[in-house]
Amino acid sequence: MNSFDNNDLALINQLAKSQLSDDQIYTFSVRLCDNEVDRDFERFRGEDLDDLGNLMLGKAGIFDHQWSAENQTARIYRTEVVREPAVLTAAGDPYCWLKGWAYMLRSEKNADLIREIEAGIKKEVSVGCSMARSVCSICGDVSGCCEHVKGQSYQGRLCFRELQGPLDAYEWSFVAVPAQRNAGILKRFGQCRDSDLQKQAQLGRSFLNELRRDTLRFALLADDGLDAPAFETALRQLDGDALMGLRDAFRKRAALRFPAHPQLPRGKTDSPAENTDAFRV
């Protein structure tokens, strides 16, 4: 049976073109999203959930984020942020989540879906929205080009991207496996970025990470007493040119300590050129 009152019916009829009666509609509630770090190591700010809830009002419920009129099956008519201060998120702040109430018509077409909702089969949902910023939890970067990697820990702090500033909400969907463990979210940030720029940024980050690894490796070979963790932290502050200069300097010092030796003894081959090849660090 429907568990709504006249206030709910009034809110639903604000979205309907003709007045609906309580026996024509079926209502249910959904956990749309929350402020916990999700499977993609991203999360909403708790203070943005109220604004996101307002944007979700009147948005259609579909399936698997397939934007088709045929998939429209329900609409959100009311939202509320539920706060659970006794529960802390992975980021260390009080847990909260966005609850939505949806309605659909009681029809032959929707009969099977209503039964599946009642049976707990259709349960997980995910929202499609646009956010103004994606902020690194470690350094506050908003460009997406910092060296911090989502899911890794830096001095005991988990790296994730915090989604800030809701701009728009598109839809919510029934899905099999949502990104958020308790709800789910399909994310999009502000203006779409050019794919070529994204690829270049990724290549740049990979190049810098490789430079840091090489520099650290040669430095440890050149100096047995080097404090590796402290030196690695210092390397993260250097740009590409500085890293290449430092890498080459330590590589020369390492070569003096560990000179390369030929793989075969001299005089054991008829080809002198082969003697010049050696395994190097």
N, C-alpha and C positions, 0 to 999 in steps of 0.2 A: 504494500500500500504506500501511497505517497505520504511523506512526512513533511508537509509544508503547510503554511497558513495563508491567510488572505493577503498578507504583505508580500509573500513570495509570488502569489498569483498575480498581484498588481505589477511586480517587477517583470514577470514573464510577459504580461500583456503589453508592457511598454515596448517589447521587442517584436510582438506579433502584429500583423496587419489587421487581423480580425480578432475579436475577443474570444479567448479560450476558456473553457471550464475545467475544473480540476479533474474530471473524469476523462478528459481528452489528452492529458499530458502525464508523463512519467518523469520524475526528478531523481537525481542522485548527486552525490558529492564526490569530488576527486582531489587528490593531493597533486597540485600542479607542479610545484618546484619548491626548493628550500635553499638555505644558505650554507649547506654542507659542501665540502670539496667532493666533486663527483669522480666518475671513473676516468674522465679525461683530464683530471687534476685542474678543474676550473670550478668556479662557484659564483653565486650571486652575493652581493652585500645584503644583509638583513634589512637595512634602511631603504633599499630599493624595491622590496617586495610589495609595499603598499602601492607605489606608482605602477609597478607591473600589473598588480591586481586590477587597478583602474583601467589599464589598457586592454586587459583580457575581457572586460565586460562586453557581451554581445558577440564574442568571437566564436566561430564554428568549431565543432569537434569533428575530426575526420579520422582517416586511418593511415598510419605509416607516413605521415607528412606528404601524402599525394594530393597536390592542390587540384582537385577536381570537384565540380559542383555535385557530381554523383556521389561523392564520398561524404558530403555534409549530412550529419546525422543528429547533432545536438548543438545547443548554444549555452554559453555561460551567462547566467543572469545575476549572480551575486558572488562576491569574493570576500575573503577575510584572512588576515595574517594571524596565524596561531603561534603563540610564543611559549616556549618551554625552557625557562631560565635555568632549570636544574640540569639540563642537558647541554654539554659543550661540544662545539664542532671541532674538527681537526685543527682549525685555525685558532681555537681557544676562546671563541666568543659564544654567547648563548644561542642555542638552536631555535630557529623559527621556520615556518613553512607557509606557503600560500595555498589556502583551501578555496576551491571553487564549487559552486552549485550549478548544475546543468539541467536542462530539460529537453525532452524530445516528445514527439507525438506518439501516442499509443495507436499503432497501426499494424496491419498485417506485415508490412515490410520490416518494421522494427521489432516485431515480436520475438524473434530469435535473439536479437542483440540484448533486449531487456532481460530475457532469461539468462543469458550468459553473464550479464552484469550482476544479476541477483545471485548467481551461482559462484561468483568470484573468479570467473574465467577471464572475462574482459576486465582488467584491473589497472595495469600499468599505463601511464600516460606520459606525454612529453609535450612541451610547448615550443612553438616557433616564434622567435622574437628578434628584435634588433637592439643592440646595446651600443652606447657611445664609446666605451673604452674597455680594453682588456689590459689589466695592470699586473705586472709581475709582483708577487708577494715578497720577494727578496730585495729588489732594488727600486721598485716603483716605476720601471720602464713601461711606457705605453705604446712603443713602436713595434714591439714584437721582435726586436733585433738584439736583445741583450744575450749574454752568454749563458744565463741560467736555464736549466732544463727542467721542465715540468716533471714532477714526481721524484726528483732527487732532493736530498737534504743538504743544506749548507750551514755548517756549524750548529746542527741540531734543528734548523728551521726548514720545514717542508716548502718546496717551491711549487706554487700553483698560480694560475691567472685569475684575478678577481674581475668579474664582469660588472661594470658600473654604468649608471645612467640609462635607464630604459628609454628607448626612442619610439618603439612601436611593437605591437604584438600582432601576429598574423593568424595563428590558429593553435589548436591543441589536438593531439592525436593519440589514439590508442596504439600502443607499440608493444612488441614482444620483449625487447630488452632496452630500457631507457638508460641514458648516460648517468643520470642521477639514480642512486641506489633506491631511494624512496619514491622517486617520481620520474624525472627524466627531462631532458631539455635539448632542443635543437637550436644551436647558437649561430648568430650572425652579428657582425659588428659594424655599425655605421655604414660607411660607403664600402663597397666591395673593392678589395685591393687587386691591383694588376698581378696576374699570375707570374709574369716574367720577373717583376720586382721581388715577389716572394721567393722565387727560385734563386735569384741573385743573393738575397739576404741569407738564405740557408747555406749557399755555397760559401759566403763570407764567414759565417759562424763556424762552419766545418774547417775552413782554412785556419782561422785563429786558434781553434781548439787543437788542431794538429801541430801548429807552431808552438803552442804552450807545452804540449807533450814532448816534442823534440827538445825544446830548450831545457825542460826539467831533466830529461834523460841525460843529456850531455853535461849538465851542471853537476848531477850526482856522480857521473864518471870522473869529472875534473876535480871534485872536492868531496872527500869522504865525510867531512864534518858538516856538510850543509844541512840545515833544518828544512827538510823537504816540504812539510805542510805550510810553513811560513813563506817559503820561497814560492810555492805554488799559488798562494794567496796574492803575493806581490805581482806575479806574472799576469794576473787577471786585470791589473790596472794599466797594462801596457798595450799600445796599439800595434798594428802589424809591422811597421818599420822598426820600432824599438825591439820587438820580439825577434825579428830576423837578425838584427845586429847582435843581440845578446846570444842567440842560438849559435851564430857563426863563431863568436868569441869563445864560447864554452866548447864548441866542437874542436877548435884548434888546440885548446888546453887538454882536452880529453885525448886527442891524437898524440900529444907529446908524452902523456902518461902511458898510453897503450898503443904503441906504434904497430902498424899493420905488418903481418908477416906473410910471405908467400905460402900458398897451400902445398907446393912441391919444393923440395930442396933444389937449390941452384945447380945447374949442370946435369939434371936428370931428364931434361927434355930438349928436343931439337929446335923448339920454337921459343926464342927468347921472349917474344911478346906474351906468351902464356904465363911467364913468371911474374908479370906485373899485376896480375889479378889476385886480390886477396879479400877475405871476408873482413868487413869493416863494421864498426859499431853503428 
